[in-house]
Structure formats: structure tokens, C-alpha cells
Amino acid sequence: MATRASTLPPGIEGDFTETSVGGNDSWLTYETTRWYTNAFIIQEGSPNKLLLGYKKRGFGAHLYNGFGGKVEAGESPAEAAARELKEECGIDAPLQHCGSLLFVTRGGPEWAFQIEIYRAEEYSGTLTETDEMRPEWFRYPNIADVTPSTDLAVTKENGESLPPIPYDTMWPDDVHWMPLLLAGRHFVGRADFELDNEGKYKMLRWWFGVPA
Ligand SMILES: CNc1ncnc2c1ncn2[C@@H]1O[C@H](COP(=O)(O)OP(=O)(O)OP(=O)(O)O)[C@@H](O)[C@H]1O
């Protein structure tokens, strides 16, 4: 059951209802923040479809994610989101802002990642594999009765011809906010990570919420 947040993580401000929280570590400290974007195409139908990209190089390589990257000097996050979507998979879409996430790492980049999340239901152009990303469609169940922490990958549904959302090959925070994204909700969150000896990011502490 969602509860009204009493204590928000550092870096999150506003009036939010907590949807998912965990980890015992102290929140990490950070000095600088860099802005990024992440964009998703979500199409309700039979089956419901989510477009992800398999990242072939750079930060988060070998994981599925939305399409996005750094906000360049002189650009708004919305402009960066549209540019990155086009650069990484060849399409244009009427992106709408739907979430803001803050990620802090220990052992990884010393800056905090502020990631603005966008979604669209339609797109134009031809989906194209690029040097950076390979676009692929996944199915997701009807989300009306799914709670924020439901593992969508194992929920029964129609549309067997598409694979389910590949949470095992995604950032570990994604399972906490993907149901909110798919449900068309606005959300915020923070997750802190530690880079382990095998080069994997382990989530130390997390907090996700929706506007109260
Ligand atoms: C830590 N938990 C996380 N969970 C989910 N997504 C995460 C993430 N941390 C970063 N991301 C995303 O990873 C991409 C990095 O961007 P990145 O490829 O480095 O940027 P850009 O394309 O500008 O780089 P190039 O300079 O072209 O290599 C960008 O979409 C950003 O939103």
C-alpha cells in the first residue's frame, strides 16, 4: 500500500506518495549533477508493446533501456530527449515528460545522474539499429490491477509472440518505476548504487514515489 512520504531522499523535493522504498545504507553524497534523458514508446493494444533499446556501447552497455543520453549545453531536456531518440533509433515522437530520477553511484562516475523520463504512444520514421542501440519490442500486461512492485515479467498475459520486459538485463531500479511509466503516471525517485568487483552496479538504497 502506498504511504505518504515522511522523509524524502536528499535531492528530491515536493509532496509525494511513496510507492517503493528499500535498502539500509545511508544516502551517498555527491557534488555535481549531470542531466540526461530517457525516452520510451508505449503502445496499448493486443498485446501492449514497449520499445526498448539494447545498448551496445558506453555507460550501461549490454542492458536494455529507453533511448537517451546527455543534455548538451544550450539544450532543454525535452530537446535532448527528441535528439537522442532520433540519433539512437531513427524515429521522431511527440514525447511527454513523465518522470524524474536521480542516480548516485559509489565506485562509478563521481557525478549524480539526473534523468528526465519521456514517453510517447506514437512515432514516425523507421526504427533503425544504430552503433549505440538495437531497438526491440516487448510485451507488457494490462496494468490496471498491477501494483508498483509487481514483477511484470512473470505476469500472465496475451501476446505470447513478443518477449516480456527483460528485467534481468535492465538496470535494477527499472522494475520499481516501469509499472508507473506503463500506467501513464508521473513519478520521481532516487537510487544509489555501488559498482562491485565484477563491474556490476548493485542497488544500495532506493525510493520511488508519485505526486501526492
Ligand atoms: C543508474 N541507473 C540508470 N537507470 C536507467 N538508465 C540510466 C541509469 N543511468 C544512466 N541511465 C541512462 O543511460 C544513458 C547514458 O547516456 P550515455 O550513453 O552515456 O549518453 P550519450 O548517448 O550522450 O553518450 P555518448 O557521448 O553519445 O556516448 C542515458 O540514456 C541515461 O538516461
The ligand as a MOL file (V3000), in Angstrom:
LIG
                    3D

  0  0  0     0  0            999 V3000
M  V30 BEGIN CTAB
M  V30 COUNTS 32 34 0 0 0
M  V30 BEGIN ATOM
M  V30 1 C 21.9220 4.2010 -12.7890 0
M  V30 2 N 20.6350 3.8460 -13.2680 0
M  V30 3 C 20.1540 4.0960 -14.5050 0
M  V30 4 N 18.9830 3.5220 -14.8060 0
M  V30 5 C 18.4450 3.6860 -16.0330 0
M  V30 6 N 19.0200 4.4260 -17.0110 0
M  V30 7 C 20.1900 5.0230 -16.7370 0
M  V30 8 C 20.7980 4.8950 -15.4860 0
M  V30 9 N 21.9510 5.6190 -15.5280 0
M  V30 10 C 22.0440 6.1780 -16.7590 0
M  V30 11 N 20.9810 5.8150 -17.4800 0
M  V30 12 C 20.7540 6.1700 -18.8830 0
M  V30 13 O 21.9090 5.7330 -19.5630 0
M  V30 14 C 22.1590 6.5700 -20.6900 0
M  V30 15 C 23.5450 7.1050 -20.5170 0
M  V30 16 O 23.8090 8.0250 -21.5250 0
M  V30 17 P 25.1300 7.9800 -22.4050 0
M  V30 18 O 25.0060 6.8790 -23.3900 0
M  V30 19 O 26.3060 7.9910 -21.5080 0
M  V30 20 O 24.9660 9.3670 -23.0880 0
M  V30 21 P 25.2200 9.7970 -24.6110 0
M  V30 22 O 24.3110 8.9910 -25.5040 0
M  V30 23 O 25.0560 11.2760 -24.6560 0
M  V30 24 O 26.6760 9.3240 -24.7330 0
M  V30 25 P 27.7410 9.3780 -25.8830 0
M  V30 26 O 28.5900 10.5590 -25.5090 0
M  V30 27 O 26.9690 9.5570 -27.1730 0
M  V30 28 O 28.4360 8.0670 -25.7490 0
M  V30 29 C 21.0840 7.6490 -20.6750 0
M  V30 30 O 20.0220 7.2300 -21.5130 0
M  V30 31 C 20.6360 7.6280 -19.2310 0
M  V30 32 O 19.3260 8.0910 -19.1210 0
M  V30 END ATOM
M  V30 BEGIN BOND
M  V30 1 1 1 2
M  V30 2 1 2 3
M  V30 3 1 3 4
M  V30 4 2 3 8
M  V30 5 2 4 5
M  V30 6 1 5 6
M  V30 7 2 6 7
M  V30 8 1 7 8
M  V30 9 1 7 11
M  V30 10 1 8 9
M  V30 11 2 9 10
M  V30 12 1 10 11
M  V30 13 1 11 12
M  V30 14 1 12 13
M  V30 15 1 12 31
M  V30 16 1 13 14
M  V30 17 1 14 15
M  V30 18 1 14 29
M  V30 19 1 15 16
M  V30 20 1 16 17
M  V30 21 2 17 18
M  V30 22 1 17 19
M  V30 23 1 17 20
M  V30 24 1 20 21
M  V30 25 2 21 22
M  V30 26 1 21 23
M  V30 27 1 21 24
M  V30 28 1 24 25
M  V30 29 2 25 26
M  V30 30 1 25 27
M  V30 31 1 25 28
M  V30 32 1 29 30
M  V30 33 1 29 31
M  V30 34 1 31 32
M  V30 END BOND
M  V30 END CTAB
M  END
